[in-house]
Amino acid sequence: MGRSAAGLRIYRDIFRVPGAGAFVAASVVGRMPMSMLALGTVLLVTHVTDSYATAGAVAAGGALCYALVVPRVGYAIDRFGQRRGLRPVAPPVGAAGGPFLLAAPTGAPRRLLYAAGAALGATMPPLSALVRARWSHLAGDDPSGTLLTSSYSFESVVDELIFVVGPLLVAAVVLIHPASGVVVTVLTGMTGSLLLAAQRRTEPPVPPRRSGGARALSVPGLRLICGVYVFTAAMFAAWELSTLAFTDVYGGTWAVGVVMAAYASGSAAGGLWYGARAWRLPLDRRFLLALAAVVAGVGPLWAMPNVAALCAFSLFSGFLIAPTIIAGYSLVRRGAPGEALTESMAWLSTAVGLGRAFGVLTAGLVIEEHGPRWGYVFTLGCGCAALLTGALGAGKLRVMATARFTRTA
C-alpha cells in the first residue's frame, strides 16, 4: 500500500519554503472558528433555551448560509486574488457577531435568534481552501509531488489540532460567561483573515482565465465528492452534538472538550502517518478505504457505557479522518483546472456546510426525542450514506485521480 518516505523529517522541508511560517500562523488563527462556532453556539443557545433542537436549528442556519456564500467567495478569489478577496470579508464577521451576541443571551424571539445565527455563519471565511491553494502554488513545482502531499498532510494535521484546542478553549471560556465562546470565535475569525490577507509574499497569482472556461462544478467527479462530503460532514456534526448530549447525561458538559480533543488527536496522528509515507495505492482507493475505516469507527459509539470509554475509543476511531480529508482535497487538486482551484475547494466547504446543517438539525431533533445514543445511531447512518455514495461513484473518483489539469498531489 505504501512505504516510508523520509519519515517525519519531510515536514521540515515545507517550512523551508519562504514565507510559509507566516501564512501558516495567520491561517491557524483564522481557522479556529471552524472548531468553535458550532460548539459555542450550541452551548450558548442551550444555556438560554434549554433545548438541543433549538440550538441545533440555530447552528444549522449558520452552516447553511455559510454553504451558500462560500463558493461565491472562492470564485471571487480566483478572479481577483486572495488579498482583494479577503480584506472585505473580515469586517462582516464582527458586524454579524454583535447582533447574535445581543440576541442570544437576552432571550430574543427565536426567529431573530435564527436570523442572527445565520448571518454569523455566512460571514465565516473559507481559510482552509485558501491555505491549500497557497500550498498548491508554492509546492506545485516539485516534480515528485512529495512536498505538496506533505503540505496537504500538514494542513490536515493543523485542522485536527485546531479541533483539539478549539473545543477545549470554548469549554473553558464559557465557564466565565456562556457567550464567551462566540466572542472568541468572532475575534479569531476577524484577526486571522486580516493577517492572511497581509501575506503578499506567498499569495498565489491570479491565473489567466481561458475563454469559455467552465465553472468548478463542471469538473468531472467534483459533484460526487461534494455529495460524499455532505454526508461525511453530517456524520461529524451529528457526532459533535451527540457527544455533547452524551457527556451532559453521563459525565458533565465540561467533558465534551476532552472527548472532542481525543477524537481530533487521533486524527492528527493519522495525518502525520499518512503524509510520511509514499503511497503506491491509487488515490481514489485510498479515499474510499480511509472513509470506510472512519465509518466503522463510529459504529460502536451508541453502546459506550460511560464518558471515559467514549474518550478512549474516540482516540483510536478518529485515526483515519485526516487521511480521508487529505485524499479528498488531493482528488480535487488533481481534477480541477488551475483557474478554478480555489472555487473547487470552496465547493467542498459548501458541501461541509450543507452536511453540517443537515446533521446538526436532524441530530438535535433525534436527541431531543430519543437521547444521545440514538443520536449516535443517526451518526452511523450518515457515515454509511457517505460510503455508499462514494462506492457508487467509484468510476468518477478514478477519473478525478487520473486527471492532469494540475500537477498531482
N, C-alpha and C positions, 0 to 999 in steps of 0.2 A: 504493500500500500504506500509506504513512504520510507524514506531513510533520513537519518540525521543530516542536517545541513551543516552549519557551523555552531550548533548549539545556541545558547542564549547570547553568544558573542555577536550574532548578526544584528541584534538590536542596537549595539553601539554604532553601527555604520549609519543608521538613519539620522543620528544626531550629529554626524559629521557633515550633513547637508547644511550649507549656510542658511541661517535664519530659522532652522527647524525648531529649535528650542523655544524661541519667542512665540511663534504662531501656535505651537502645541500648548504652551502655557495659557495663552489667551483663549484658545478653544476649550480648554478644560474648565475655565471659569464660566464661559458662556454655555457650556453643555450641562452644567449642574442642574438647571431646571428640568431636564428630561427625567431625572430620577426623583425630583422633589415636588413637582407641580401637582401631580395626581394625589400623592400621599398627603401633601399639605392641604389640598382642597378637601379631601375626604375627612381628615382629622378635624378641620375647622367646621365643616358643614355638619358632621355627625355630632360635634360638641354642641352646636346650636339647635339642630333639629332632632337629634337622637334617631336618625333614620338613615340606614345604609342605602335604601332605594333613592332617597333624595340626593344624598352625597354622590351616588353613582351617576345619577342623571346630570348633575352639575359638571362632574368630571367628564362625562361623555360628551356634553355640549362643547366643552373646551377642546377635546380631542377631535371632534367632528369638524369644528371650524378651522382648527389647525390643518386638518387634512385637505380642506377646500382651498386654503390660502397658499400652502407651501409650494405647489407646483408652479404657481404664477411667480412666486419669489425666485424659484430656481430658473425659470425661463428668463426673467429679467436679469439675473446674474450672468447667465450665459450670453446675453445680449450686451450688457454694459460693464461687466466685471464685478468682482466681489466688493471692492471698496464702495463703488457707487450704489451697489445693491444693498449693502449692509447698513450704511450710515442712516438712511431714512427708516430702518427697521427698529433701531434701538429705542428712540423716544416713545413710540406707541406702547412698548412693554410697560413702562411706568405709568403712562396715561390710562391704560386698561387696568393696571393693578390697583389704582386708587379707588375706583368705584366698587370693585369687588371687595376690597378690604373694608369699605364703608357699609356695603350691603349685607355681608355675611354676619358679622358679629352683632349687628343691630336688629336682627330678626326681620329684615325687609321681606316684602311679599316674594313668594317663590319664583314668580315669573321674572322679577327683577334680579333675583339671585342667579337664575339660569342665564339671563342675558349677560350679566357681568362676568360670569364664569366662561361663557362662550367667547366673549371679547378678549379675555385674558389669554385663553388658549390660542386664539387666532394670531396673536402678536408674537408668539414664540418663534425665534429664528431657527432655520434648519442647519445648524452648525455642523452636525455630523456629516451631512452631504458636502458641505463646503470644505471641510478639512480633508476629506478623502479626495476631492477634486484637486486640492493643492498637492497632495502626495502624488497624484497621477501626473501632474505637471513636473514635479521635482524629481521623481524617481522613474518616470516612464522611459528614460533613455538607457536604462540599464538593460543590456541585451539578454541577460539571463532571467530577468524578471524577479530575481530574489529580493532586491531592495524594495520593490513595490509590494510584494507579498508580505515582507517583514513589516513594512509601514502599515499596511491594512490590518495585519495581525496586532500590531502595537496599538492602533487606534481602537480596535475592538476590546483589547485589554483595558485601555483607558476608559472606554464606555462602562465596562463592568466595574472598575474601581470607583467610577462615579456613582454606580448603583450600590456600592458598598458605603461610601462616605455620605451620599445624599440622604438616604433614609435614616441613617444614624443621626445626621445633623438635624433633620426635621424632627425626629423623635425627641431630641434633646431640647431644641429651642421652643417646641410647643409646651414644654413644662413651664416656660416663662410666661407665655401667653398663647392661646390657641391660634392666633393669626400670625404668629412669628414665622411659621414655616412658609407661608405665602410671601411674606415680606422678604425673606432671604432669597426666595425663588426669583422674585422680580428684580432685586438688586444684582444678583449674579447674571441674569439674562441680559440686562442692560449693559453692565460693565464688560462682560465677555464679548458682546457683539461689537462694541466700540473699539476694544483692544485688538480684535482680529481685523477689523476694517483698517486699522492703522498699520498693519504689517504689509507694507507695499513691496518689500524685497522678495517675498515668496508668493505674491499674488499671481495666479495664472493669467496669461494674456487672454484677451477676448479673441476666440477663434474666428476665422473668416467663415461666413455663412454661405454655403453653396446655394446657388439659385435653385429654387424649388425644393430646398432641403426639407425633409419630413420632420414633424414634431416627434417627441420622445416616444409617445405611446404607439407609434407605428413600427417601432423596433420589434422584430420577431421575438416572442418569448417574454417581453417585459410585462405585458398584462398578466401572463401566467404567474411570473414571480411575484407580482403585486398581489395576485389572488392568494398565493401561499402566505405572503406576509400579512395579509388581512387576518387570516385565521390564526397565524402564529402570534400576532400582536394581541388578538382577542384572548388567546390562551394565557399570555403573560399578564394581561390586565386582570383577567379573572383570578389568576393565581395571587396577584397582589391583594385584591380585595378579599378573597377567601382567607388569605393568610392573616390579614388584619383582623377579620372577624374571628378566626380560629384562636389567635393569641388573646383576643379580648375575652373569649369564653374560657379558655383553658390556662391562661398564664398572665394576662395583663397586657394592656396596649403597648407598654414600653418595650415588650419583647419583639414587636414586629420589625424594628430596625435590625435587631440581631439576626433574625431569620433571613431577612432580605439580604443582609450583608453576607451571610454564609452562602446563599444561593449565588450571589454575584462573585464571591471569592472563588468558588468552584469554576465558574465560567471564565474568570480571568486566568486561572491556572490552565484551563483548556486552551485558551487563546495563545498563551505563551508556548505551550507544547505544539500547537498546530503551526505556528509561524516559524518554529525552529526546525521544521522538517522539510525536506524536498520531496514533494509528492509525485508518485507515478500514477496514482488513481485519477481518472478523469474528473474534472471539476464538477460536472453535473452529478456524478455519482457520489462524490464527497458531500455535496449539498444535501442530497436525499438521505444518505446514510446518517449524517450528523443529525438531521431533523428527526429521523426515526428514533434515534437514541434519546433525544430531548423529550419526545412524546412519551417514550417508555418510562422516562424518569418521573413524569407527573402521574403515572398510573396508580401507584400505591398511596398517594397523598391522602385520599379520603379515609384511609384506615390508620393514620398516625395516632398513637394513643395519647400523646402529650406534646407540649412545645419543644422539649428537649429532643425528642425523637424526630420531630419535624425539622429542627435546626440541623441535626447531624445528617439526616438523609438529604436535605437540601444542598449541603456542601458537595456531595458527590453527584446528585442528579443534575446539577447545573453545568457539569464539566464540558459538554459539547454545545452549549448555547453560543459562545463566541465563535467557534468554528463554523457553525451554521450561518451566522451573520457575515463572517468574512467571506465564505463561499458565495453567499447571495450577492454581496457588493462586487465581488470579483466577476461573477457572471454578467452583471450589468456593465461593468467596466470593459469587458471583452466585446459585448454585443452592441454597445451604444456608440454612435458617431461622436467625434470629439466636440462638435459644436452644440451637442445636446446632452453632454455628460452630466452637468450639474442638474439639469431638469430631470434626466432619467433617474438619478439618485434621489432627487426630491420626490419623485413619484413613489419611491419606496417609503419615504417619510409619510406621504399621503396614505399609503396602504396601512402603515403602522397606526396613523391617527384614526382611520376608519375602523380598524380592528380594535383599537383600544376603546373607542366609543361604544362599539357593539358589545365588547367583552365586559366592560365595567358596568354598563347599564343593565345588561341581562344578568350578570352575576349578582348585582345589587338586589334585583328582584328575587332571584333564586335564594339568596342568603336570607333575605327578609322573611321569606315564607318557610324555608326548609332548613336553614342553618348552614354553617360553613362547610360541612362535609359534602353536602350536595353542591356547594359552590365548586369544590374540587372535582366532582364528577363532571360538571359543566366544563371546567378547565380541560379535562381529558378529552371531552367531545370536540372542543375547538382544535386541540392538537391533532386528533385523528382526521378532522376535516382538512387541515393544512397538509398532512401527509398524503391523503387521498388526492387532493388537488395536484400536488407535485408529481405523484406517481402517474396519474392520468395524462399529464403533460410532459412526460419524460423526454419525448422526442423534441419538443420545443426547447427544453433545457439543453439538450445536446447541441441544437443549433446555436444557442447563445454561447455555449462553451467552446465551440469551434469557429466562431466569427472572428474577424480580424479588422473590425473598424478601428480599434485602438490596440496598442501593444498589450500582450497578455499579462495577467497578474498571477 
